[in-house]
Amino acid sequence: MAEKCVIVSAKRTPFGRYLGSLSEMEPLDVAVHTAKAVLNAPGRDIGADIQQIFVGNCIPSAFETGSVTGRQIGLKLGLDVFTTTIDTACCAPLTGLRMACWGMRLGEIESALVIGVEAMSRTPHGSRQFRTGVRIGSVMLPDPIYPISYPGYNPVSVDASDGAEKYGISKRMLDSFAMGSHLKWEKAAREGKFDDELAPIPVVKGRERYLFAQDEMPRPGGSVAAIEMLPTVFGAKTTTAGNAPGLNDGASAMVVMTERKAKELGLPVLGTIVDQVGRTDQPFGISWIPAKVIEKLLGRTAMAIEDMDLIEINEAFAAMPLVSTRILSGGDDRKWLELIAKTNVNGGAIAVGHPVGASGLRITMTMMYELRRRGGGMGIAAICGGLTQGEAVIIKV
């Protein structure tokens, strides 16, 4: 019988806005801070019990040296274990979590540290022209995150907008959902619902020194009317800065073990990973890939979406949760509303922020901690990635 893969610890930094609190910190240091927090969360340092490290990161150029960033993090933690650095775009940390559980089910490892980290504020402009010299004329300094797109394909903001149009989701619906994300975050923050997952981080920014302890992106004082006034971007019909997340900085981390190893070490089991899966679709299908990967995972586990007490669908744009729940509802309006009501109940990336390599673990731990507050249950989390890859995970608490 395959080993059960369980979560024994889960933490994240508060997520910083673009050029905000974390913008002058090296992503290596942000990741190490988060990893130390998660390794010490059980009440003692469990670093010596970690057998492998998996790191998800989308933009390695933000690191001083953008190669084997996982190994750099491991060594700075004092953990000389094998590391795997993963780029499946926003799916990367959940791909890392899936790979960790592969290792456990194969009997290769009994424990792993999984990290997702992104420093979008530190992404450099770049030029290939300087390598050979510029004899005459202008020098181009492309910005790889403005817009986020891939050669030969639309910006992701356009694909999200087109997906919303395909499934009959209006700009008003997108804007209303986006404002709801901020309001849900505000209520959850006021009630202390993020306390279990947050690892406040000391910041030195210019002459300021302070403890960065709360997500920086939310704007609960806004309104749907204000969001509606924002212009669309990059040729998209409905995508604006208001119904999309920001360019953010932050890190998330989890420690996962076999159930047997966790019991041997006397560690609490926060949640059990029932199953995970990844899948793809047409490169422009980024808005509906969360639904497709959820359908695949539910099929693998012989479960239905109605069996899920909570759903997390990353708000890469407001289109993603709205399009995906629409598909999962089978076109039934009443069922669609029921699914929306249990999706991203404490707000999502539009409010919290979306450091692209860190969000997969963030949505998973947010859902897990909410299930624990409710006395247990089953939840499914899904995320889209560039060029339409998707990851999903079912957690039981």
Secondary structure, 3 states (H helix, E strand, C coil): CCCCEEEEEEEECCCECCCCCCCCCCHHHHHHHHHHHHHHCCCCCCHHHCCEEEEECCCHHHCCCCCCHHHHHHHHCCCCCEEEEECCHHHHHHHHHHHHHHHHHHCCCCEEEEEEEEEHHHCCCCCCHHHHCCCCCCCCCCCCCCCCCCCCCCCHHHHHHHHHHHCCCCHHHHHHHHHHHHHHHHHHHHCCCCCCCECCEEEEECCEEEEECCCCCCCCCCCHHHHHCCCECCCCCCCEHHHCCCCCEEEEEEEEEEHHHHHHHCCCCCEEEEEEEEEECCCCCCCCHHHHHHHHHHHHHCCCHHHCCEEEECCCCCHHHHHHHHHHCCCCHHHHHHHHHCECCCCCHHHHCCCCCCHHHHHHHHHHHHHHHCCCCEEEEEEEECCCEEEEEEEEC
